[in-house]
Amino acid sequence: MLKVNKLSAWYKEDNIILKEITFHLKNNTVVGLLGLNGAGKTTLINTISGVHKSYSVNDLKYYGNEIKFDGIEWKEQRYTVFTEEQAFTYWSFREYLPFVAKVYKKQIDYLRVEKLIKGFGFDKYKDYPIKDLSTGNRKKIFLITGFALELPLLILDEPLDGLDYLASEFLYKEIVGYKKYGTVLMSSHIAESIEKTCDEVLVLKEGKIRTENLSEIQDIRAAVEGWL
């Protein structure tokens, strides 16, 4: 699906955060992104999402076609739920979702949306301005939108932050179920979320990356601790 060859990213040219990393994302797969604080997880997500501009890459292809992370052809294929989203704070969910669907040129299945709203326990907050919501309920707006769009790539940056137990359990089910629509790339510091949802993991350490297939690992937590 997505092939990234020798991607480097930086904030200052003498301080490289990602050092010529190479990885592939497969179709219909849930991929975890792991690393200690400062390993470059957020930088990688921001770069893939077209937000971080200071990067270089030798080869970047989506289904064999050359792309740019900030190009419209790529942006139309992915939706990112950021750890902290500061945009559209005066909008409500009822205003935000149809706007985003129009931007992405997607027809939304509103029966599915209602199931997502119920599953996340969000029903009574649909008309609240985003700025008036708690961290968890604010996160739910963007999660529901991301799942409803059903794009080829859904990127989740620490999606569990602020969620209660019931919402977290529902999120796990939706992440696994999303494989019928596309691929999920999820960063998380919670081992349980990786164990319950992921097929593969990308492990970042000191600007380098390695890929592991979780089906080949018996003790995921021990293995992750060993890598890091």
C-alpha positions in Angstrom: 0.0 0.0 0.0 2.5 2.6 1.2 6.3 2.2 0.6 8.6 4.6 2.4 12.3 4.4 1.6 15.0 6.3 3.5 12.9 8.9 5.2 14.7 11.5 7.3 13.0 14.3 9.3 14.3 17.1 11.4 13.5 20.4 13.2 17.0 21.7 12.9 19.3 20.3 10.2 22.0 19.4 12.8 19.4 17.5 14.9 18.0 14.6 12.8 14.9 13.0 14.4 14.3 10.2 11.9 17.4 8.8 10.2 16.8 7.3 6.8 14.1 5.0 8.0 12.4 2.5 5.6 9.1 0.7 6.2 6.0 -0.5 4.3 2.3 -0.4 5.3 0.3 -3.3 3.9 -3.4 -3.4 2.9 -6.0 -4.1 5.6 -3.6 -4.3 8.5 -3.3 -2.7 12.0 0.2 -1.5 12.6 1.4 -0.3 16.0 4.0 2.5 16.3 6.1 2.1 19.4 9.0 4.0 20.9 10.2 5.7 24.1 9.5 9.4 24.6 11.5 11.4 22.1 12.0 8.5 19.7 10.2 10.3 16.9 6.7 8.8 16.9 4.9 12.1 16.7 7.4 13.4 14.1 6.7 10.4 11.9 3.0 10.7 12.2 3.1 14.5 11.5 5.3 13.8 8.5 3.1 11.1 7.0 0.1 13.4 7.6 1.7 16.3 5.6 2.0 18.5 8.7 5.8 18.4 9.2 7.6 19.8 6.2 11.2 19.3 7.1 11.9 15.9 5.6 13.6 14.1 2.8 12.8 10.7 1.3 14.5 8.6 -1.4 11.3 6.8 -2.6 7.7 7.3 -1.6 5.0 5.4 -3.3 1.3 4.7 -2.7 0.2 1.6 -4.6 3.2 2.0 -6.9 2.5 5.7 -7.7 4.9 8.4 -6.6 3.4 10.8 -4.0 4.2 13.6 -1.7 3.0 13.7 1.9 1.7 17.2 1.5 0.2 16.4 -1.9 -3.6 16.5 -2.3 -3.6 13.0 -3.9 -2.2 11.6 -0.7 -4.2 13.7 1.7 -7.4 12.4 0.2 -6.4 8.9 1.2 -5.7 9.4 4.9 -7.2 10.9 8.0 -5.3 11.5 11.2 -6.6 11.7 14.7 -3.9 13.8 16.5 -3.1 13.5 20.2 -4.3 17.1 20.6 -6.4 18.7 18.0 -6.8 22.5 18.3 -8.8 23.2 15.0 -12.5 23.8 14.7 -12.9 24.5 18.4 -16.1 26.5 17.9 -17.8 23.9 15.8 -19.9 21.0 17.1 -19.7 17.4 15.9 -22.9 17.9 13.8 -21.1 20.7 12.0 -17.7 19.1 11.7 -18.5 15.7 10.3 -20.4 16.8 7.2 -17.8 19.5 6.5 -15.0 16.9 6.6 -17.0 14.4 4.5 -17.4 17.1 1.8 -13.7 17.9 1.9 -12.9 14.2 1.4 -15.7 13.8 -1.1 -17.1 10.9 0.9 -20.7 9.7 1.3 -21.2 9.0 5.0 -23.3 6.1 6.3 -25.1 7.8 9.1 -26.5 4.5 10.4 -22.8 3.6 11.1 -22.2 7.0 12.6 -25.0 6.5 15.0 -23.5 3.2 16.1 -20.2 4.9 16.6 -21.8 7.6 18.6 -23.6 5.1 20.8 -20.5 2.9 21.2 -18.3 5.8 22.3 -21.0 7.1 24.6 -21.1 10.5 22.8 -24.8 11.0 22.1 -25.5 13.9 24.4 -22.5 15.8 23.3 -23.2 16.0 19.5 -24.2 19.7 19.7 -21.6 20.9 22.1 -18.8 23.2 20.8 -15.5 21.3 20.7 -13.9 23.9 23.0 -16.4 23.0 25.8 -15.8 19.3 25.8 -13.5 17.3 28.0 -10.3 15.8 26.5 -11.9 12.4 26.1 -15.1 13.7 24.4 -13.1 16.0 22.2 -11.1 13.0 21.1 -14.3 11.0 20.3 -15.3 13.6 17.7 -12.2 12.9 15.6 -12.3 9.2 16.2 -15.9 8.9 15.1 -15.1 11.0 12.1 -12.1 8.9 11.2 -13.9 5.6 11.4 -16.9 7.0 9.5 -14.8 8.3 6.6 -13.5 4.7 5.9 -10.4 6.0 4.1 -7.6 3.6 3.0 -5.4 4.8 5.9 -6.5 5.8 9.4 -3.7 7.3 11.5 -4.3 7.3 15.3 -1.8 9.2 17.5 -2.3 8.0 21.1 -6.0 7.4 20.6 -6.7 6.2 24.1 -5.7 9.4 25.8 -8.6 10.7 27.8 -11.0 7.8 27.0 -12.8 5.9 29.7 -12.8 2.1 30.0 -16.0 1.5 28.0 -14.9 3.8 25.2 -11.4 2.2 25.1 -12.9 -1.3 24.8 -15.2 -0.1 22.0 -12.2 1.6 20.3 -10.3 -1.7 20.2 -13.2 -3.4 18.4 -13.4 -0.6 15.9 -9.7 -0.7 15.2 -9.7 -4.4 14.5 -12.9 -4.1 12.4 -11.4 -1.3 10.3 -9.4 -3.8 8.4 -12.3 -4.4 6.1 -12.0 -0.7 5.0 -8.3 -0.1 5.1 -5.2 0.1 7.3 -4.7 1.6 10.7 -1.4 3.1 11.9 -1.6 3.7 15.7 0.9 5.0 18.1 0.4 4.0 21.7 2.2 3.8 25.0 -0.3 1.3 26.3 0.9 -2.3 25.8 -2.7 -3.7 26.0 -3.8 -1.7 23.0 -1.0 -3.2 20.9 -1.8 -6.8 22.1 -5.5 -6.4 21.4 -5.4 -4.8 18.0 -2.1 -4.9 16.0 -0.8 -7.3 13.4 2.6 -5.7 13.1 4.6 -3.1 15.0 7.1 -0.4 13.9 9.6 0.2 16.7 11.4 3.5 16.7 14.6 3.9 18.7 17.1 6.7 18.4 15.8 7.7 15.0 16.0 4.2 13.5 13.1 1.8 12.8 12.4 -1.9 12.8 9.3 -3.9 11.8 8.1 -7.0 13.6 5.2 -9.3 12.9 3.3 -9.9 16.1 2.0 -13.3 15.1 5.6 -14.6 15.4 6.0 -13.3 18.9 4.7 -15.1 22.0 5.4 -12.5 24.7 4.8 -9.1 23.1 5.6 -7.0 26.2 8.9 -8.8 26.9 9.9 -8.5 23.2 9.0 -4.7 23.1 11.0 -4.1 26.3 13.9 -5.9 24.7 13.8 -3.8 21.6 13.6 -0.5 23.4 
